[in-house]
C-alpha cells in the first residue's frame, strides 16, 4: 500500500472504524495509524502474517464500502476545501479593507470552527 492509500485508509478508519470488530479495529489501527508491518502486527496480535493480511483486506473492503454508501469522507474533504477557500478570500478582503478587520476575523473564526 502506497503512502496516499495509507492516508486514505487512515481517514476512512477515522470516519467508519467503529463499525469494525474490536480485533479488526486493533489490526487496522496498528496498520493505518501506527504504520506497522504485517510481521510486526502479527507479533503483537498473535495472528499469522497471512491472517493479518486477510483481516486488513477485509477492513479495507468494509471501510471502502461504507464510504461508497455514505460518502462522509468525500463530503468532509469538499467542506474542508470550501472552508479553506472561504478563509483565503476573507483574508484578502481583510487586507484590502482594514476598517472591517474585526468583523472578518469573527467570520474566519466561525469558518475554522466548522471543521472542528
Secondary structure, 3 states (H helix, E strand, C coil): CCHHHHHHHHHHHHHHHHHCCHHHHHHHHHHHHCCCCHHHHHHHHCCCHHHHHHHHHHHHHHHHHHHHHHCHHHHHHHHHHHHHHHHHHHHHHHHHCHHHHHHHHHHHHHHHHCCC
